[in-house]
Amino acid sequence: MTAIHHKIRGSYPGFIGIELPDEYQVVLLDEDNFNAYRRNEKYNGLSIAIKDQYCHFEKPIEGSWHVVIEGSSCDFSAKKVHIIYKAA
């Protein structure tokens, strides 16, 4: 499985939208769980549903977070992912 990640630092309230292929998976992880993910250990995260090549969620305002986007297809590419920030 191939993955990319994007770090989010807590700050002002807002929303994050992601345009991406439906077959990708999106998981939101805090710093400790992201480190476990990187070490191939058990982790807990929030799986974000993708519908019609789009997903969105409320941006955490406290701490450091990571958006992990995974894909198992051979044509997985960061160029197919567009992250959009919107203020609340």
ChimeraX attribute file (.defattr): number of C-alpha atoms within 10 A of each C-alpha:
attribute: neighborCount
match mode: 1-to-1
recipient: residues
	/A:1	8
	/A:2	13
	/A:3	15
	/A:4	15
	/A:5	15
	/A:6	11
	/A:7	14
	/A:8	19
	/A:9	13
	/A:10	13
	/A:11	12
	/A:12	12
	/A:13	13
	/A:14	14
	/A:15	15
	/A:16	16
	/A:17	16
	/A:18	18
	/A:19	17
	/A:20	23
	/A:21	17
	/A:22	14
	/A:23	14
	/A:24	18
	/A:25	17
	/A:26	23
	/A:27	17
	/A:28	24
	/A:29	23
	/A:30	19
	/A:31	14
	/A:32	12
	/A:33	18
	/A:34	23
	/A:35	14
	/A:36	14
	/A:37	16
	/A:38	10
	/A:39	10
	/A:40	9
	/A:41	10
	/A:42	9
	/A:43	15
	/A:44	14
	/A:45	16
	/A:46	11
	/A:47	13
	/A:48	15
	/A:49	14
	/A:50	18
	/A:51	13
	/A:52	9
	/A:53	13
	/A:54	16
	/A:55	17
	/A:56	17
	/A:57	13
	/A:58	13
	/A:59	22
	/A:60	19
	/A:61	14
	/A:62	12
	/A:63	11
	/A:64	16
	/A:65	21
	/A:66	20
	/A:67	20
	/A:68	19
	/A:69	20
	/A:70	19
	/A:71	18
	/A:72	12
	/A:73	11
	/A:74	8
	/A:75	9
	/A:76	18
	/A:77	15
	/A:78	13
	/A:79	7
	/A:80	10
	/A:81	17
	/A:82	11
	/A:83	13
	/A:84	11
	/A:85	12
	/A:86	11
	/A:87	10
	/A:88	9
